[in-house]
Amino acid sequence: MAADQETTTAALGYEQARDELIDVVRRLEAGGATLEESLALWERGEELAKVCRRWLEGARERLNAALAAEDEAADGPAAEDADGTEA
């Protein structure tokens, strides 16, 4: 079952994982669960948090790459001013 859950978790998009994580936190904060249920919820929450973290790290890397490419293009040898003349 753990391998199935891991595969399922890995296939989640950011928003899906975030929404489920919010639900897990609400259920834990509400109380009333047994110790075993609470541990299972906590473990699920940890997995969902990892998924969210991976998505956010990937997004950060993509943004950094895009910004670096933009900087390289702006620093190119034929950089021009807005009026089309060379800088």
N, C-alpha and C positions, 0 to 999 in steps of 0.2 A: 504494500500500500504506500509506503514512503516514496518509492521510486515513481509510482503513478502520480502522487501528489506533487513531487518535484517536477515532473514533466509538465503537469498541468500548470504549476506556478510559473515555470519558465516561459510558457506560451502566453501568459497574460500581458496585456498592454499596460502602460503606466496608469491610465485612468481606472482600469479594472482593478489593478492591484491596490491602488490608493483607496478606492471606494470600499473594497473588501477589508482593507486594513482599518479604515475608520469604523466599520461595523464590528470588527473584532475588538477594537479598543472600547467601543460603547458597551459591548457585552461584558467585557471584563470589568469595566467601571460600574456597571449595574449591579454586579455581585450576584449571589444566588447560585452560582455554578459550583459543582463539586470540585475538589482539588484536581482530580484527573481531568475534568472538562476544562478547568482553568489552565492547566499545563498544556493541554492540546491547543487551546486558543492562543496562548502565549507563543508556542512553537510556530503556529500558523502565522501569527503576526510577525515574528522574526523573518520568516521566509518571504512574506509579502514586503516587508521593509527592504530586504535585499533586492527584490525585483525593482522596487521604486528607485533605490539607490543606483542600480545598474542603468536604468533608463535615464536618470538625471545626469550621471557621469557621461553617458554616451551623447546626450544633448550638449553638454558642456564641451566635449571634445569636438563635436561638429561645429559649434559656434566659434571656438578658438581657431579651428582650421579655416573657416570662412573669413574670419577677421584677419588671419595671417595672410591669406591669399589676397585679400583686399589691400592690405598694407604693401605687399610685394608689387601689386599692380600699380599702386599709387607712387611707389618709389622707382618704377621702371625708368629706363634711360630716356624714353621719349615722353616723359610726363608733360602734360599740357595744362595751361590755365583754362578757366571756364570759357574764355573767348577764342580758344583754339590755338593760341600762340604757345611756343615752348616756354617752359618755366625757367 
